[in-house]
Amino acid sequence: MASDSRIRASDADRDRTAALLREHHAAGRLTAEEFNERLEKAYAAKTLGELDELLADLPGIDLYKLPDASLPRHRPGGSGPPPLPWMMAPGRMSPAWRAALGSWLSVSLVAFFVWLLAGHPDNLWFLWVAGPYGLILLGRWVTGAHPRGDRNRHHP
């Protein structure tokens, strides 16, 4: 961990060591008894040297290459593309989609009110404004594309 083993350990250092111990336990390198014993020592450790001793006989693991538990899992194992918008949890629309739908609604409402004030009820020209714009957004939503058109981005 550090070049000087006498440096005091922080809570983040203890948590990182505990995460490494959990990974080694999950991989079968530590028995349940060894894991619990080392975990107690990790949270009681005062220096980085004490934490290093707990990991000395275990191979190095890069925590940054492990899957993050906070990342959404779309399929078993966390692989694959994100879910399509209608498969997302209720209320989970990305800010980009909220902005796109908000702009469509604003433009459509302005066109509708101008149509109302113009007084030509037989000519539904406002639908030529709202319709194509709405169909494009609907098509992007159904295919799971990003509303701004970025091909490599997906909404959460």
N, C-alpha and C positions, 0 to 999 in steps of 0.2 A: 504494500500500500504506500508507505512513505519511506524516505531514506533514513529518517530518524525514528526509531521505534519508541522513543521516550515521549513523543508528542502526544498530548491528550487527545482522546477520541471524541468526536462529536456524535450527536444522536444520528446524523445522516450516515456516519461511518459505521455505527452499530447496525443501523437498518440495512445498509448495503451488505454487510457481513451476514446478517440474518437471511437476506434474500439469496446470497450465494449458498449458504448452508441448506436452504430449502431446495434449491436446484440440485445440489449434490444428493440430498436425501431422495428427491424424486427420481434421480438417475440411478439410485440403488447403491451409491457409494457409501452411504451412512445408514446404519440401522436406526430404528426409531429411538432406541436408548441413546446412541451416540449423538443423534441429531438433537434430542432434548437437552442433553448434557452440554453440548457445544452452544446451543441457543441461549441457555441460561448464562453461560460464561460470556457470550457475546454481549448480552445486555448489561452484564456486570462489569465489563472491561472498562478500564480507565485510560489505557494507552493504545496507540496503534499497534505496538508490538504484541500486546495481548491478543488483539484481533488477528494479526498475522499468524500467530501460533495456532489459532483455531483452524486455519486454512492451509497450514504448511504441508500436510500430507495429501492434499487434494489438488487435482489439476486445475489450472486457471480457467475461468469462465469469463467471457466478456458479457456483462449484464446488458450492454447496449445492443447486443445482437439477439437477445431473447425477446420473444413476443411480449408486448406491454399489456398487462391485464386490463388497462383502461381503454384499450382500443376496441371498437365494436367488432364482434365476430359475426361474419355474415354466413358462413358455412362452417361445418365442423372442421376444426384446424385453422380457421381464420383465413383460408385462401379463397380466391374467387373475387368476382366483381361485387361492388356494393349492391344492396337490394334496390329494386326499382321503386320509384316514389310511392306508389300505392301500397307497397309492402312495408313501408316504414311505420314506426309507431305514430299514433296520433299526436299532432302538435310538434312533430320533428321535421320542420321544413327549414332548409338552409336559408341564411340571410340573402343569398343571391336569388333564390327562387321567390322569396318574399318580395324582394325589390322588383323582380321581373313582373310578378303578378300585380303588384301595386301600381307599377307604371302602366300596365295594360288596362287596369281598372280605371285609373285616372284619365287616360286618353279616351277610353270608351265612354266614360261619363261626360266628359267635356263635349265630345261629338254628339252624344244623345241630347244634352241640354241645348246645344246650338240647334239641333234638328227640331226640338220642341219649340224653341223661340222663333224659328223661321216660319213655322205655321204651314208646312207642306206635309200633312199626314200620309199622303199617298206615295211619297217618294222616301223610301227607307235608306237613304244614302249613308247614314251613320253605321249601318251594318257592314258597308265596304271598308270602313275604318277598323271597327272592332273585330269583324269576322276573320280576315286573313291573319291579323296579328295574333288573335286568340288561337287560331288553328296551328300556327307555327309554334306557339308556346305549348299547346297541347301535344303536338307531335314530339317536341323535345322532352316533355315530361314523361310521355309513354315509353319512349326509347331509353330514358334514363340519362340523357345528355345534360350537360351543364347549360344553364340558361344563357350564359354569355358567349357560348360557342367554343369554349376551350375544349379541344378534343381529349386532352389528357387529364382533365379535372372531372371529378364526380362529386356530387353533393353528399354530405354525411348521412 
